Amino acid sequence: MVEYVVYFRVSTERQGRSGLGLEAQRTMVEQFLQPNDNVIAEFTEVQSGKRNDRVELWKAINLVKKTRSKLLIPKLDRFSRKVSFISGIIDQGIELVVCEHPNVSTFFLHLLACFAEEERRQISERTKAALQAAKARGTILGRNAQRLAKVRQQEKQEFYGTISQEFETALAEAGSFSGTAKLLNARGVKTRKGGKWHPQTVKNYAASLKGAKRTLSD
C-alpha cells in the first residue's frame, strides 16, 4: 500500500467554482491510483503557479513530511513551472509523484521541470508580443475596455462640438471629403489629436457628428 497526499491547483476562482481544469485533474488522479493505495488528504489551491507562498501547497508538504507519505500531483505544471522551486522541494526529501509521468526518476523530474519552465517563458513571450501587436493596432486592452471606449467616445463628441460649425461649413463648401480636408487644413483647424485632416479623417468625423446627414463621394 502506498500513501499519498494529493495536491490540486487551478489559477482562478472561476475555474475553482466551475470545475474547469479541476475535474480533469481529479480524473487523472483516480486513474492513477491503485486499489490498495491510500489517500491521506487532498488539498486544492486557487492561486497562480508563479507564486511559491501557496498556503494549501505548504499544508500538503508539511503533511507529507509528518506522515512520510508521497506528494501526488496530476501534472507537473499544476505544481510549478520553476525549476528552482521544484528542485528545492525534492531536495527537502519530498517524494514527488506525477500522474502523467508515473515511475520516473528524480533526474527525469528535473528535466521535466526544465521543459515546463521553458514552456512558461515561451508562453509569456508570445503573450507579450500579441498584446504589443494589439496595442499597435489601437485595440483597447484590459477589463475596463468598454468603460474606456465610452470615455473616448464622449471626448470625441465634446471635441466635435467645438469644431462642428467650421467642419460643416467646410464640408458644405467643398462638397467632397478631400476638398473638406484641404479647406480645414488651410483654415488652421486641427483634428482632435492636433494633426492634419485627410479625406478618411473627414469621412470618420462626418459619420460621427450628430446631425451629419449628407452622403458625399470623394
C-alpha positions, 0 to 999 in steps of 0.5 A: 500500500502506498500513501499519498497526499494529493495536491490540486491547483487551478489559477482562478476562482472561476475555474475553482467554482466551475470545475474547469481544469479541476475535474480533469485533474481529479480524473487523472488522479483516480486513474492513477491510483491503485486499489490498495493505495491510500489517500491521506488528504487532498488539498486544492489551491486557487492561486497562480503557479508563479507564486511559491507562498501557496498556503494549501501547497505548504499544508500538503508538504508539511503533511507529507513530511509528518506522515512520510507519505508521497506528494501526488500531483496530476501534472507537473505544471499544476505544481510549478513551472520553476525549476528552482522551486521544484528542485528545492522541494525534492531536495527537502526529501519530498517524494514527488509523484506525477500522474502523467509521468508515473515511475520516473526518476528524480533526474527525469523530474528535473528535466521535466521541470526544465521543459515546463519552465521553458514552456512558461517563458515561451508562453509569456513571450508570445503573450507579450508580443500579441498584446504589443501587436494589439496595442499597435493596432489601437485595440483597447486592452484590459477589463475596463475596455468598454468603460474606456471606449465610452470615455473616448467616445464622449471626448470625441463628441465634446471635441466635435462640438467645438469644431462642428460649425467650421467642419460643416461649413467646410464640408458644405463648401467643398462638397467632397471629403478631400476638398473638406480636408484641404479647406480645414487644413488651410483654415488652421483647424486641427483634428482632435489629436492636433494633426492634419485632416485627410479625406478618411479623417473627414469621412470618420468625423462626418459619420460621427457628428450628430446631425451629419446627414449628407452622403458625399463621394470623394 
